[in-house]
């Protein structure tokens, strides 16, 4: 926590990063909360489903937006992503056209992808390597805070605006797009955009030459593989969590509160992993965090008292938050700087592929027996806990890891 506060005090860009993260994810959450409600109100849920599908397709193309982020200025990439995403949010007010609904989902997906991938450049531009854990922790804190506050604001705005407008949700959707656009004001001039010395320019030219070729085959293979594994494990648990809670005997009226507990816990826990020691021991911590997440997931197989469930949720969220932060620290250390956008984009694309496959498999497993899905999910998490740190060490120790292969 001290390192995180110190970093924010020392670097104005870190403060801007936190504000940007909160506002961007807040606008996302506000729109997401009322999007389906608006289309349902207009008897257009079919169009909503198509919009959501197009957004997922755009998300699967993150490797393209990531490569764009490697080529153009990071500051421009962030502003462009925000602008495109804001347009996508605004187009959600139109419910009577399948084409517009599809375009809305697709460009929103592209915009969000470009922003999320390009934020990694911002992380690398703040301070030095010893501040890396604090900034990644700051990103998690900002995104979780924005998501939690945004979901709450959406309901409050809809209620208040109902006294003024006939269709308050339309106004909420417009407000969310304006809030998104405002985040452009907090994007600074990143280090990569500033004038460099002759040495830096030579390094930049070398990086461009490398980017024209590609990155190590082993690294690309690993990024795709672990992206799919992560997508599979998440999709086998998160979408079905309300069902899991119901099976645990949690009253329907409390399920929303239990789910909100995850977001609140994440906001509290993220700053705890913003110190240098986490960065130094990231691979070991990742192993233990993932291991404990997998074990805690298995506990939902047993019939627990519904008052004990919140404690398991909070503890699981603690370890999951640490796992997410330590994994991103490993990725930032493992990925070549000249291809960070492309590799994070590729990881995101792979995640969506795994998410889509897992969602289908999860539905089948849950319909047969809830425990089957929990066991598969836990096994994937435990597998990831053991293999990803080994992959990380393999990439760092491999003598020829800096070689460039023509694979893309």
CORCOR-V896081 format. One record per residue. N is the residue number from 1. SS is DSSP state (H for helix, E for strand, - for the rest). PHI is phi in radians with two decimals (999 if undefined). Layout:
n->(N	N)
ss->(SS	SS)
phi->(PHI	PHI)
This chain:
n->(1	2	3	4	5	6	7	8	9	10	11	12	13	14	15	16	17	18	19	20	21	22	23	24	25	26	27	28	29	30	31	32	33	34	35	36	37	38	39	40	41	42	43	44	45	46	47	48	49	50	51	52	53	54	55	56	57	58	59	60	61	62	63	64	65	66	67	68	69	70	71	72	73	74	75	76	77	78	79	80	81	82	83	84	85	86	87	88	89	90	91	92	93	94	95	96	97	98	99	100	101	102	103	104	105	106	107	108	109	110	111	112	113	114	115	116	117	118	119	120	121	122	123	124	125	126	127	128	129	130	131	132	133	134	135	136	137	138	139	140	141	142	143	144	145	146	147	148	149	150	151	152	153	154	155	156	157	158	159	160	161	162	163	164	165	166	167	168	169	170	171	172	173	174	175	176	177	178	179	180	181	182	183	184	185	186	187	188	189	190	191	192	193	194	195	196	197	198	199	200	201	202	203	204	205	206	207	208	209	210	211	212	213	214	215	216	217	218	219	220	221	222	223	224	225	226	227	228	229	230	231	232	233	234	235	236	237	238	239	240	241	242	243	244	245	246	247	248	249	250	251	252	253	254	255	256	257	258	259	260	261	262	263	264	265	266	267	268	269	270	271	272	273	274	275	276	277	278	279	280	281	282	283	284	285	286	287	288	289	290	291	292	293	294	295	296	297	298	299	300	301	302	303	304	305	306	307	308	309	310	311	312	313	314	315	316	317	318	319	320	321	322	323	324	325	326	327	328	329	330	331	332	333	334	335	336	337	338	339	340	341	342	343	344	345	346	347	348	349	350	351	352	353	354	355	356	357	358	359	360	361	362	363	364	365	366	367	368	369	370	371	372	373	374	375	376	377	378	379	380	381	382	383	384	385	386	387	388	389	390	391	392	393	394	395	396	397	398	399	400	401	402	403	404	405	406	407	408)
ss->(-	H	H	H	H	H	H	H	H	H	-	H	H	H	H	H	H	H	H	H	H	H	H	H	H	H	H	H	H	H	H	H	H	H	H	H	H	H	H	H	H	-	-	-	H	H	H	H	H	H	H	H	H	H	H	H	H	H	H	H	-	H	H	H	H	H	H	H	H	H	H	-	-	H	H	H	H	H	H	H	H	H	H	H	H	H	H	H	H	H	H	H	H	-	-	-	-	H	H	H	H	H	H	H	H	H	H	H	H	H	H	H	H	H	H	H	H	H	H	H	H	H	H	H	H	-	-	-	H	H	H	H	H	H	H	H	H	H	H	H	H	H	H	H	H	H	H	H	H	H	H	H	H	H	H	H	H	H	H	H	H	-	-	-	-	-	-	H	H	H	H	H	H	H	H	H	H	H	H	H	H	H	H	H	H	H	-	-	-	-	H	H	H	-	-	-	-	H	H	H	H	H	H	H	H	H	H	H	H	H	H	H	H	-	-	-	H	H	H	H	H	H	H	H	H	H	H	H	H	H	H	H	H	H	H	-	-	H	H	H	H	H	H	H	H	H	H	-	-	-	-	H	H	H	H	H	H	H	H	H	H	H	H	H	H	H	H	H	H	H	H	H	H	-	-	H	H	H	H	H	-	H	H	H	H	H	H	H	H	H	H	H	H	H	H	H	H	H	H	H	H	-	-	-	-	H	H	H	H	H	H	H	H	H	H	H	H	H	H	H	H	H	H	H	H	H	H	H	H	H	H	H	H	H	-	-	H	H	H	H	H	H	H	H	H	H	H	H	H	H	H	H	H	H	H	H	H	H	H	H	H	H	H	H	H	H	H	H	-	H	H	H	H	H	H	H	H	H	H	H	H	H	H	H	H	H	H	H	H	H	H	H	H	H	H	H	H	-	H	H	H	H	-	-	-	-	-	-)
phi->(999	-1.09	-1.11	-1.15	-1.12	-1.06	-1.08	-1.16	-1.23	-1.36	-2.03	-1.01	-1.12	-1.20	-1.16	-1.11	-1.08	-1.12	-1.09	-1.03	-1.05	-1.07	-1.16	-1.14	-1.26	-1.13	-1.09	-1.10	-1.21	-1.04	-1.15	-1.09	-1.15	-1.81	-0.97	-1.13	-1.10	-1.17	-1.19	-1.15	-1.08	-1.69	0.96	-2.28	-1.12	-1.11	-1.17	-1.10	-1.05	-1.17	-1.08	-1.12	-1.10	-1.13	-1.17	-1.16	-1.11	-1.10	-1.09	-1.22	-1.66	-1.03	-1.11	-1.34	-1.12	-1.12	-1.20	-1.09	-1.09	-1.28	-1.56	-1.57	-1.05	-1.01	-1.10	-1.16	-1.08	-1.12	-1.12	-1.11	-1.07	-1.09	-1.08	-1.14	-1.13	-1.08	-1.10	-1.05	-1.15	-1.12	-1.18	-1.22	-1.28	-1.62	-2.02	-1.78	-2.40	-1.12	-1.13	-1.14	-1.08	-1.16	-1.09	-0.99	-1.12	-1.17	-1.27	-1.14	-1.11	-1.14	-1.09	-1.10	-1.07	-1.13	-1.16	-1.09	-1.23	-1.22	-1.09	-1.13	-1.13	-1.09	-0.99	-1.22	-1.51	-1.63	1.08	-2.22	-1.08	-1.24	-1.67	-1.01	-1.10	-1.11	-1.26	-1.11	-1.11	-1.12	-1.10	-1.13	-1.10	-1.12	-1.17	-1.20	-1.14	-1.05	-1.14	-1.16	-1.18	-1.07	-1.09	-1.24	-1.07	-0.98	-1.17	-1.15	-1.06	-1.05	-1.15	-1.16	-1.27	-1.15	-1.42	-1.95	-1.97	-1.22	-2.05	-1.09	-1.14	-1.05	-1.11	-1.10	-1.10	-1.16	-1.05	-1.10	-1.22	-1.19	-1.03	-1.08	-1.10	-1.09	-1.10	-1.00	-1.12	-1.75	-1.48	-1.48	-1.41	-1.36	-0.94	-1.15	-1.52	-1.32	-1.15	-1.84	-1.27	-1.05	-1.13	-1.11	-1.15	-1.12	-1.10	-1.13	-1.14	-1.12	-1.08	-1.13	-1.13	-1.11	-1.12	-1.12	-1.57	3.13	-2.08	-0.92	-1.03	-1.07	-1.18	-1.09	-1.05	-1.15	-1.03	-1.12	-1.07	-1.28	-1.11	-1.15	-1.05	-1.10	-1.05	-1.10	-1.14	-1.17	-1.25	-1.49	-2.16	-1.01	-1.10	-1.74	-1.04	-1.01	-1.16	-1.06	-1.11	-1.08	-1.16	-1.38	1.57	-1.24	-0.99	-0.96	-1.17	-1.78	-1.03	-1.04	-1.18	-1.14	-1.20	-1.09	-1.07	-1.11	-1.11	-1.12	-1.10	-1.07	-1.09	-1.27	-1.43	-0.93	-1.10	-1.16	-1.83	-1.73	-1.82	-1.14	-1.10	-1.13	-1.16	-1.18	-1.95	-1.01	-1.22	-1.19	-1.12	-1.02	-1.00	-1.21	-1.10	-1.10	-1.04	-1.22	-1.09	-1.09	-1.15	-1.14	-1.10	-1.14	-1.10	-1.26	-1.27	-1.69	-1.33	-1.94	-1.19	-1.12	-1.45	-1.49	-0.94	-1.00	-1.15	-1.15	-1.04	-1.12	-1.13	-1.10	-1.14	-1.02	-1.25	-1.15	-1.08	-1.11	-1.13	-1.08	-1.17	-1.16	-1.16	-1.16	-1.10	-1.13	-1.12	-1.12	-1.42	-1.56	-1.39	-1.06	-1.06	-1.28	-2.35	-1.06	-1.04	-1.11	-1.24	-1.17	-1.13	-1.12	-1.10	-1.15	-1.07	-1.11	-1.05	-1.12	-1.11	-1.09	-1.09	-1.16	-1.15	-1.10	-1.07	-1.21	-1.11	-1.06	-1.05	-1.19	-1.11	-1.15	-1.20	-1.43	-2.84	-0.98	-1.13	-1.04	-1.15	-1.14	-1.15	-1.08	-1.03	-1.11	-1.09	-1.13	-1.14	-1.15	-1.09	-1.10	-1.05	-1.46	-1.53	-1.08	-1.07	-1.17	-1.09	-1.02	-1.16	-1.09	-1.14	-1.26	-1.54	-1.11	-0.99	-1.64	-1.12	-1.50	-1.13	-1.92	-2.01	-1.44	-2.17	-2.06)
